[in-house]
Amino acid sequence: MVETTKVVIVEDEPLFREVLQRTLDDEPGLEVVATTDSGEQAISIAKEVKPDVILMDIELKGEIDGIEAALQIKKERPQIGIVILSVHGDRRYVTILPLEDTKGWGYLLKQTVPDLATVVRAIEGTKSGMLVLDPSIVKSLRPREGSTLAGLTPRQQEVLELMSQGYNNAAIAKRLGLSEKSVETYINIIYQALGLSGEQEIHARVKATLIFLRDTRSHQ
């Protein structure tokens, strides 16, 4: 029997919230257990229903915005995955989150939400403790000159970009037309280049994504 992932939606636009709820409820393995438009209520709901993942809008009703609510929830229940929903595509908004302190963060742009596969990938990734970035943010970033990232080959950079979007090895292999064994080899080389050899897999993926954020700049 497949384990159901319990999801809470925190979003202040009623129509957007309703469409998202209906869409996710139709997805096998996902169950929306609560919705709200308030940061305060989100904190209470997290305590009561103990969800696996929360989709959290930044702009909310009430005194507490989505970022503050997310930080409070993470402080009390760090195992909950939180996917921030934002209209801001600038990497600066991603880096305001304490990504190095707790696992299981995602950052998706609202315009990406209609792409269900991306949302599901972010939910599954953050539930597993990974750091998942919006595809369009990843594509807008380029390695800084002289950085560790700049030393990777184009193919290695491509694999790292897909890792940063929450793709697992099988999905990366499918996207790039490679065998899973080849993807594993690429990832091991990337870890070696980034000084992450010997790290646990999820931890290494999170650190690799953090290095990706650190060693890139926006490309207009």
N, C-alpha and C positions, 0 to 999 in steps of 0.2 A: 504493500500500500504506500502510495506517494505521500510524503509529509506535506501538509498544507502550510504555506507561508502566510502568516497573519499580517495584514497591512492596515495602517491607519493613514487617512488622507487629511491633511491640514491645509485648507485652501479657502480664501475669502470670496472667490468668485463662484456663486452658486452653480451656474451652468457648467463651468469648467470642472468643478468638483463632481457634479452629477455624471458628466460624460466620462470622467476618469474612473469614477466608482463603477459605473456600468461596464466599462471596457475591461477593467481588471477583474471584476467578478466573473466575467465570461472566460477568463484565462485559466486553464487547468492548473491546479496546484497553488492558486492564489485566492485569498479570501479577504475582502475588505471588512474589517470587524468594527470600524468606527470612522466617522468623519466629523470635522469641526472647522470653524472659521476663526478660532481664537487660540492664541498662544497659551493662555492660562489653562483653557480646557484641554489643550494638547498634553500639557504636563500631567494633569489629573488622569486623562485617558491612558497615558503611558503607564502610570502606576496601576490602574485598575485592570486593563485588558492584557498588559504585557505583550505588545506586538513584537513581531520579528523585525519589521521595517516600518518607518514613518516617511511618507512623502510630505515634505514641509515647504510651503510657500514662504517667502521672506516677508512680504507685506501682509499683515493680518489685522483683524479687528482686535480691539483691546489695547492694553498697555504694553504687552510684550510682543516683540516681532519674532519672526521665525527663527532667526539666528540665536537670539537669546533663549527662546524656548528649547531649541535643539541642544544648546550648551547645558541647560539645566537637566534635560532628560539624559544626556550622555553622562553627566556627573553622577546621577543616581543609578542609571542602568546602561553602562558603557557597551553592553553586548547588543543593544538595539542598533540596527542599521538606520542611518538617516540620509535620505536623498533630498538635498535642497533643490527646490524648483525656483528658478530665477529668470528675469528678463535681461539680466546683465551678463554679457558674454566676455567681459574683460577678465583676464586671469587674476587681476587684483582682488576681485570678489571671491575667487576660490581660495586665495591664500590668507583670507581673514579667518578661515576656519582653523582650529587647532589640530591640523591633520597629523602632526607627529605625535600627539598625545594620546589619541584614541583611534581605534580601528573602525572601519565600517562607515565611511563617509562617501556620499555621491553628490555630484553637482550637475544638474541637467537644466538646460534652457527650456522655458515653457513652450517655445515653438517646436521643440524636438518631441514633446510628449505625444503627438499623434503617431509617432513611430513606435508602435507598441513593443517591438523587439528590443529597442534601446532601453525603454522603461523597465521591461522585465529583466534585462541584463543588469541594470543598475540595482534593481531590487535584490536579485540573486547574489550579485557581487557584494553589496553592502551587508547582506545577511551573513555572508561568509567572512566578513571582516576586511574586505578589500576596499581600495580607494578607486572610485569610478568617475571619470570625467566625461563631459558632453563631447560627442564626436566633433562638433563644429569648433569647439574651443581647442581641442587637440590639433585639428587641421590648421588652425590659425597661428600655431606656434612653430618657431624655427630654432634650432640649436644656436646658442651663443658662440661666437668665435672663441676658440681656445678652450672651450668647456669639454668635460669628459664625454658628453653626449655628441659633440661634434666629431669625436674620434671614432664613432660607430659608423659602419658602412650604411648606405641607404636602406638595404634590406633589414639590417639590425634595427635601425631607427623605425622602420615600418612595423616590425614586430613589437617594439616597445610602445609605439603609439596605440596599437590594438590592445596590448596589455592594459594600457592606461584607460581604455574605454571599457574594461571589464570583460573582454573576450577571454575564454579559457583556451587551452592548447588546441582542442579539437576544432573550435570555432575559428581560431587563427589559421589553422591548417586549411580549413575549407575556404576561407576568404582569400588566401594567398596561393591556393592550388599546390600546397606542399603536403608531405606526410607529417603525421604527428611527431615522428622521430626527428625529422628535420627541424620542426618547431622547437622541440626540447633542446636540440643542439644549439640553435640560435639563442634561446633563452639562457642557457648555461654560459654561452660566450658573453652575452650582455651582462649577466650577473658578475662574471669575472672582471669585465671591463669597468663595471661600476663599484667593484669592491664588495660585492654582496654574496660571494661564494660561501656556502656553509650555513646561510640563513635558512630558517624554516620557509616553506614555499609562500604562504600568504604574506608573511612578514617581508620577504624579499620582493614580492610584487608591489606591496605598499611602498617600500623604500625606493624601488625603481621608479614608480610613478612620482614620488616626491622629488627625486633627482631630475626627472623629466620636467617637472614644473620649475625647479630651481635653475636648470641649465638652458631654459628656452626664453625667447622673447616674442612678443606679438609681431606678426608679419602682416603688413597691410598690402 
